[in-house]
Amino acid sequence: MNAITIVDARGLSCPQPALLTRQAIDQLKQGRLEVLVDSGTSRDNVARTAEKAGWRVTAEDTPEGGFRLNLEK
């Protein structure tokens, strides 16, 4: 079973969520990563950062009003 690395960037303003995602991507290299954010801007910036690094991204709304981005490579 593959572990999922979780980055909780809720409450952080840009560019912090994208920077934390980039650090996690650089450490992980491949696998599965879940990023939690609470704004549409952070969602878009994290997705763009991950896609530029070659990761597949899917985003979904969370019941709390934020977003969960699932990254896979």
N, C-alpha and C positions, 0 to 999 in steps of 0.2 A: 504494500500500500504506500502511495506517495503522500508525504506530509504536505500540508498547505501552509505556506508562510503568510502571516497576516500582518498588514501594515494598517494601523488605526491612525488616520490623519484627520479625524473629525475635530473640528474646533480650530484647525490651523488655517492660516490664510496663505494664499499663493505668494511665493512659489513653493512653500514648504512641502505640501503633499507630493508635488512632482519630484522634488529633490529627494524625499524619503523613498519614493518609488524607485527612482534611479539608483539609489544606494542598494536597495534590496535586489534589484535586477542585476546589478554588477556583482553582488555577492552570490546570488543564486545561480546565475548563468542559464539555467533551464529548470523546468518544473512547473509548479503551480503557485500563484501568488494571488492573494485577495487583498484589495485595498478598499478601505472604508473612508468615504469623504462626505461632507455635508453641504456642498454647494455644486451647482451646475458648472461653474467655472473650474473648480478643482477637478470635477469629473472629466471635463474636456481636456484639461492640461495633463492629467495623469494618463488618459487614454492616448493622447498624442505622443507623450514621452515613451510609453510602452511600445506603441506601434512603430515608432522610429527605430527602436532597439530590436525589432523583429518579433515581438510578442503578439499573440492573438488576444483581443480584448472583447469582453462582453460586459455590459453594464445593466444593472437592474436597480429599481427603486427599493428602498428598505421601508419597513413599516414606521420607522422613526422619522422619516422624511428626508433621509440622506440617500446615498448611493453606494452600492457594492460593485466594485469592478473586479472581474475574474480575469486574470492574466495567465496565459499558458504558452509554454515554448518547449 
